[in-house]
Amino acid sequence: MEQLIQALQIFLKYGNPDYPTHCEHDILYIIGIDPEIVSNEDKVKLDELGFFVSDEDGDEVFQSFKYGSA
């Protein structure tokens, strides 16, 4: 739980969307945070915390398999 909260705190630095997550097929998506504005340092930390950038339908989004299933 602590690592998920750390990741969400990093995402919060780059925006505060009303509906920030979406989950399907065991993948947690972070919606409304543009990966291009996230610093490389934060991307490295997010990767350590289980999030990575993926190209979904032509749009880059952060996603995680670690937090997308129970």
C-alpha positions in Angstrom: 0.0 0.0 0.0 2.8 2.4 0.9 4.4 2.1 -2.6 1.0 2.8 -4.3 0.6 5.9 -2.1 4.1 7.1 -3.0 3.3 6.7 -6.7 0.1 8.6 -6.4 1.9 11.4 -4.6 4.3 11.7 -7.5 1.4 11.8 -10.0 -0.3 14.5 -7.9 2.7 16.8 -8.7 1.6 16.7 -12.3 -2.1 17.1 -12.0 -5.2 16.4 -10.0 -7.8 14.9 -12.4 -11.3 14.2 -11.0 -11.2 10.5 -12.3 -7.5 9.5 -12.2 -7.7 5.8 -12.5 -9.2 3.1 -14.7 -8.7 -0.7 -14.2 -9.4 -3.5 -16.7 -7.8 -6.8 -17.6 -5.5 -6.7 -14.6 -4.1 -3.3 -15.5 -4.4 -0.1 -13.5 -4.3 2.9 -15.7 -3.5 6.5 -14.6 -5.7 8.8 -16.6 -5.2 12.6 -17.0 -1.4 12.7 -16.3 0.6 13.4 -19.5 3.8 11.2 -19.3 5.6 13.8 -21.4 5.5 16.4 -18.6 6.7 13.9 -15.9 10.4 14.3 -15.2 12.8 11.5 -16.1 13.7 11.2 -12.4 10.1 10.7 -11.4 9.6 8.2 -14.3 12.5 6.1 -12.9 11.0 6.3 -9.4 7.5 5.4 -10.8 9.1 2.4 -12.6 10.6 1.2 -9.3 7.1 1.6 -7.7 5.4 -0.5 -10.5 4.3 2.0 -13.0 5.5 2.4 -16.6 4.5 4.4 -19.7 2.6 2.5 -22.4 1.1 3.5 -25.7 -2.6 2.7 -25.5 -4.6 3.4 -28.6 -2.0 6.0 -29.7 -2.0 7.8 -26.4 0.8 7.4 -23.9 -0.5 6.6 -20.4 1.0 5.2 -17.1 -0.1 1.8 -16.2 0.7 -1.0 -13.7 0.3 -4.7 -13.6 1.3 -4.6 -9.9 -1.8 -2.8 -8.7 -4.2 -3.9 -11.4 -5.2 -7.2 -10.0 -5.9 -8.8 -6.6 
